[in-house]
Amino acid sequence: MNVQIDGVTYVPEFTPPKIKGDLQKVLITARRYSGETLQVAANGIGISKTHLWELESGSSCNPTHKVLISMVKHYGITPDNILGF
């Protein structure tokens, strides 16, 4: 499923696990698939390495809308993938 954000169409490059509500697994899968380190992914998303680690580990589970959009853009996946729908 393609998604448009701010007039740009994004085509997912892979299908992450269909696990509803499991943001951590989707983020880890997306980052590992991209072959990026925490630091490289965090820089691409525009957040700190620590914050990305917290999101992936589950110690933080409430990213802002801006961070979610940045993740979608960075990883080339859909909002549904990130949100677990």
Secondary structure, DSSP 8 states (H G I E B T S, - for coil): --EEETTEEE--SS-----TT-HHHHHHHHHHHHT--HHHHHHHHTS-HHHHHHHHHTS-----HHHHHHHHHHHT--HHHHHT-
